[in-house]
Amino acid sequence: MQELYYTDARALAPFYEQALALLTPERREKTLRLRRCPDRLCSLAAGLLLRKYLGITGPLPIAPSGKPELPGGLPFSLSHGGFLALLAVSVRTVGVDAEPLERGIDPAFYRRVLTAEESEWLLAEPDRQFSWLWTRKESVMKACGLGLTLTPSGFSVLDPTVRLGDDLYHLHSSVISGHAVATACLKPEPFVQHAVSVQALLT
C-alpha cells in the first residue's frame, strides 16, 4: 500500500506557536531559519505530518543513499510546494513531489531539464503543464536518493515507469488543490490519498 497524506499549510497560521512547540528541535530550527511565512508554514506542516503518521520525535539518521530514514520503519518521502505539505509512505522505496500547476517557468529552463520528447509533449498542447513533468522527475530523483545529482534531462517520465539501472520506478500523478503531485515507487501498489485537517495535526 502506498499512502499519501497531505494538508493545506495555510490553515496552520492561527496555530503557529502551538504547532511550533510540537516539532522536534531539528525541525523547529529548520522552520525558524526560513524567511518567508509560506515556507515556514509548509515546513511546520511537514514536521507535523512526520510526527503524527510516523511518530518521529527526534533527529532522523541519513541512509547511505543520502535520504533520511526511519530505522525499523517504513520508507517515506516528504515534500512541500506552494501551500501543500505531503508525506508519502510505502512498503517500498518512495519519492514524492508537489508544485503549483501554474508555476511560471522560463522556457530556457525546461529545455535544460527535459528530454527532447518531453519538450515536444509539453509544447504540443497549450493546457499541458510543466509541473506535471517536473514533479514526476523530482519524485524519481527523491526515490533513488540522488536528487539533482541525477541529470533531469537524462530520463523521461512520459511513461508510467522509469528504469534507472536495475530499478524500475512506478509513477503516479494527481492534482490536489491546484498542485501537481507525483510519487515514484519501486513497486506498483494500491494508492490512497488522505486529506489531513489542522485539528488532526495538532492532536
C-alpha positions, 0 to 999 in steps of 0.5 A, spaced: 500 500 500 502 506 498 499 512 502 499 519 501 497 524 506 497 531 505 494 538 508 493 545 506 499 549 510 495 555 510 490 553 515 496 552 520 497 560 521 492 561 527 496 555 530 503 557 529 506 557 536 502 551 538 504 547 532 511 550 533 512 547 540 510 540 537 516 539 532 522 536 534 528 541 535 531 539 528 525 541 525 523 547 529 530 550 527 529 548 520 522 552 520 525 558 524 531 559 519 526 560 513 524 567 511 518 567 508 511 565 512 509 560 506 515 556 507 515 556 514 508 554 514 509 548 509 515 546 513 511 546 520 506 542 516 511 537 514 514 536 521 507 535 523 505 530 518 512 526 520 510 526 527 503 524 527 503 518 521 510 516 523 511 518 530 518 521 529 520 525 535 527 526 534 533 527 529 532 522 523 539 518 521 541 519 513 541 512 509 547 511 505 543 513 499 543 520 502 535 520 504 533 520 511 530 514 514 526 511 519 530 505 522 525 499 523 520 503 519 517 504 513 520 508 507 517 515 506 518 521 502 516 528 504 515 534 500 512 541 500 510 546 494 506 552 494 501 551 500 501 543 500 505 539 505 505 531 503 508 525 506 508 519 502 509 512 505 510 505 502 512 498 503 517 500 498 522 505 496 518 512 495 519 519 492 514 524 492 513 531 489 508 537 489 508 544 485 503 549 483 500 547 476 501 554 474 508 555 476 511 560 471 517 557 468 522 560 463 522 556 457 530 556 457 529 552 463 525 546 461 529 545 455 535 544 460 531 539 464 527 535 459 528 530 454 527 532 447 520 528 447 518 531 453 519 538 450 515 536 444 509 533 449 509 539 453 509 544 447 504 540 443 498 542 447 497 549 450 493 546 457 499 541 458 503 543 464 510 543 466 509 541 473 506 535 471 513 533 468 517 536 473 514 533 479 514 526 476 522 527 475 523 530 482 519 524 485 524 519 481 530 523 483 527 523 491 526 515 490 533 513 488 536 518 493 540 522 488 536 528 487 539 533 482 545 529 482 541 525 477 541 529 470 533 531 469 534 531 462 537 524 462 530 520 463 523 521 461 517 520 465 512 520 459 511 513 461 508 510 467 515 507 469 522 509 469 528 504 469 534 507 472 539 501 472 536 495 475 530 499 478 524 500 475 520 506 478 512 506 478 509 513 477 503 516 479 500 523 478 494 527 481 492 534 482 490 536 489 488 543 490 491 546 484 498 542 485 501 537 481 503 531 485 507 525 483 510 519 487 515 514 484 515 507 487 519 501 486 513 497 486 506 498 483 501 498 489 494 500 491 494 508 492 490 512 497 490 519 498 488 522 505 486 529 506 489 531 513 485 537 517 489 542 522 485 539 528 488 532 526 495 535 526 495 538 532 492 532 536 
